[in-house]
Amino acid sequence: MFALMQATFTEWWIVAVYALGCISLAYHLAHGFQSAFKTLGVHNKRYNTMLISLGYGYAIVIAVIFILMPVSFIMGWIG
């Protein structure tokens, strides 16, 4: 698996497409986080701002972690 990732993530355009996909994933996760709490009935002025912030924070952390893998290959930090 490592050799496949190393061969795949040496092309800059593949890394760019992968990063764009991860950014799309972040928006999807942020929306899903907020929608899950709305489904559970937690949707009022008191908690709404906090839940939106937590959702975006969670989504950004996950996206950055996923983006670091191909970036580390293209920058030569791994392999």
C-alpha positions as CSV (number, residue, x, y, z in Angstrom):
1,M,0.0,0.0,0.0
2,F,2.9,2.3,0.8
3,A,4.4,1.8,-2.6
4,L,1.1,2.5,-4.3
5,M,0.6,5.7,-2.4
6,Q,4.2,6.7,-3.1
7,A,3.8,6.2,-6.8
8,T,0.4,7.9,-6.9
9,F,1.2,11.0,-4.9
10,T,4.3,12.0,-6.8
11,E,2.1,13.8,-9.4
12,W,1.2,17.3,-8.3
13,W,-2.1,17.3,-10.1
14,I,-3.2,14.1,-8.4
15,V,-2.4,15.7,-5.0
16,A,-4.4,18.9,-6.0
17,V,-7.4,16.8,-7.0
18,Y,-7.2,14.8,-3.8
19,A,-6.9,18.0,-1.8
20,L,-10.0,19.4,-3.5
21,G,-11.8,16.2,-2.7
22,C,-10.8,16.5,1.0
23,I,-12.1,20.1,1.0
24,S,-15.4,18.9,-0.4
25,L,-15.4,16.2,2.4
26,A,-14.9,19.0,4.9
27,Y,-18.0,20.8,3.8
28,H,-20.0,17.6,3.8
29,L,-18.8,16.8,7.3
30,A,-19.6,20.3,8.6
31,H,-23.2,20.0,7.2
32,G,-23.6,16.5,8.5
33,F,-22.5,17.5,12.0
34,Q,-25.0,20.3,12.2
35,S,-27.8,18.3,10.7
36,A,-27.2,15.4,13.1
37,F,-27.9,17.7,16.1
38,K,-30.9,19.3,14.3
39,T,-32.3,15.8,13.9
40,L,-31.8,15.1,17.6
41,G,-33.7,18.3,18.4
42,V,-30.8,20.4,19.5
43,H,-31.5,23.5,17.4
44,N,-31.9,26.8,19.3
45,K,-30.2,30.1,19.6
46,R,-28.3,29.1,22.7
47,Y,-26.5,26.1,21.1
48,N,-26.6,26.9,17.4
49,T,-23.4,29.0,17.2
50,M,-21.5,26.5,19.3
51,L,-22.6,23.6,17.1
52,I,-21.7,25.4,13.9
53,S,-18.3,26.2,15.3
54,L,-17.7,22.7,16.5
55,G,-18.8,21.3,13.1
56,Y,-16.5,23.5,11.1
57,G,-13.6,22.8,13.6
58,Y,-14.2,19.0,13.3
59,A,-14.4,19.2,9.5
60,I,-11.2,21.2,9.2
61,V,-9.2,18.9,11.4
62,I,-10.3,15.8,9.5
63,A,-9.6,17.4,6.1
64,V,-6.2,18.7,7.1
65,I,-5.2,15.2,8.4
66,F,-6.3,13.6,5.2
67,I,-4.5,16.3,3.1
68,L,-1.2,15.9,5.0
69,M,-0.7,12.4,3.6
70,P,-0.3,13.3,-0.1
71,V,1.4,16.6,0.7
72,S,4.0,14.8,2.7
73,F,4.8,12.5,-0.2
74,I,5.0,15.4,-2.8
75,M,7.2,17.5,-0.4
76,G,9.5,14.6,0.2
77,W,8.8,14.4,3.9
78,I,8.1,10.6,3.5
79,G,9.6,8.1,1.2
